[in-house]
Amino acid sequence: MNDTLVATATARSPTQVVELNQGVPLEPSTASQRRELRAFQISTAGERSPEPPYGVETTLRPSEDDLRPLAWATPLYRCARCLQLHGAFPGADVRVIDASGDTLAHTETLETVARVGLNRQLEASDELTATQTACGEPGEESLAPELASEPSSLPPPTIRGPLVECGRKVYVGDVYPGATVVLSRSEGPDRRACFDQEELFFEYGESDPLEPGETVSARQEHPECDVEGEGEGVDTRDVDLTEALPTPSIDSTPCGVQPPSD
């Protein structure tokens, strides 16, 4: 088997997108030859990981069934700045356009879900269409449902607790999809992000975990519209001290391991 190096990258996270080397297209498998991708990693000391037992086969170009109309996965509200589409072909280019033909978003899918950030807020009169293109093959258009009626004022989101010392994730729920959530900390950096689902989380790094006794608050807002989540629309929680970690237990005998004899 003649191996060809198609991509290299420095790992920045446990899961990430790796761009293919320029001028090295992936060729599909044929009846007489299987083509597949295999990945390995090399440490900074030069140690190479073992080869995986099997690779991922490269397939033919997507068919018409693969490029079916995208599904609008979240309700669409006026003033929204992001949304989510399902049913995408992995690696496809997804576009969202309005009735005048202007592109509101252009993104590449990692799997079958397209998380789409919009370049402007949605208007009540918007008529949106989404399309996907893979390997130069365009898919069918998908017309969005009518925009849902937004609330006159945004209620407070909910910070999912408990929050504990040294924690690095803060889950926030009860969000109107498309709203911007602002997470404020008394002892750490503030964060803001557009939520394309009713519940997502903010993640902090090793250098800025949650501190004991600090206060964390969250609000949702549409900064470019007249619907906001200020004042009474804030949820607040305190960070608790971490209790002693309990001893883990194994509820069953692992496969291939016999329990010790008396």
Buried (B, 14 or more C-beta within 10 A) or exposed (E): EEEEEEEEEEEEEEEEEEEEEEEEEBEEEEEEEEBEEEEEEEEEEEEEEEEEEEEEEBEEEBEEEBBBBBBBBBBBBBBBBBBBBEBBBEBBBBBBBBEEEEEBBEBBBBEBBBBBBBEEBBEEEBEBBBBBBBBEBEBEEBEBEEBBEBEEEBBBBBBBEEBBBEBEEBBBBBBBBBBBBBBBBEEBEEBEBBBBBBEBEBEBEEEEBBBBEBEBBBBBBBEEBEBBBEEEBBBEBEBBEEEEEEEEEEEEEEEEEEEEEE
